[in-house]
């Protein structure tokens, strides 16, 4: 079952979306979802920016505390409810600090969550040591790979394959596929950015 997390940032063009079995509005991302005709099954966060009058009280889940952002709280809820296949909209926005906090939330989320972020021209997939991944994309697709901690990464099907340790650096920037399928595995947590335009 794929779960959609609706954040209050910039949403992609809607023609790239699929149907989702469960929808979670992340604070005011729930209001934005309604503007797109999407009704959240739950709304979670510190609820400081959502218009509570637009949502049923029984759908509102208040999680206090400022040590984790609202995306972290939503991902924790997904772990607790065994909602393991996650797609996120509205990941980027007006503030770089919020976007960096969102990357931190993805990095620190339970390793069993299979998380994808959909942007207009890119899909970001989080790969951990529990979900080695293969992708079918056109040859010459631009791929970038980033880690926030030292991890062993192994790839195949790329112009510059990696088989070694990489950390928080630009080493994985602007690679490209040489085959219609490429794969990646890691001992840690990496972000695979796949350009789709």
Protein Blocks (a to p, Z undefined) as FASTA:
>chain_A
ZZddddfbdcddfklpccdfbdcdehjlmmmmmmnopacfbdcdjhlmbcfklpcfklpc
cdedjkbcfklmmmmmmmmnopabccdehkbcfblklmmmmmmmmmmmcfkbccddddfk
bccddddfklccdddddehiacddddfbdcddddehiabdcdddddddfklgoiadfbfb
dcdddfbbcdddddfZZ
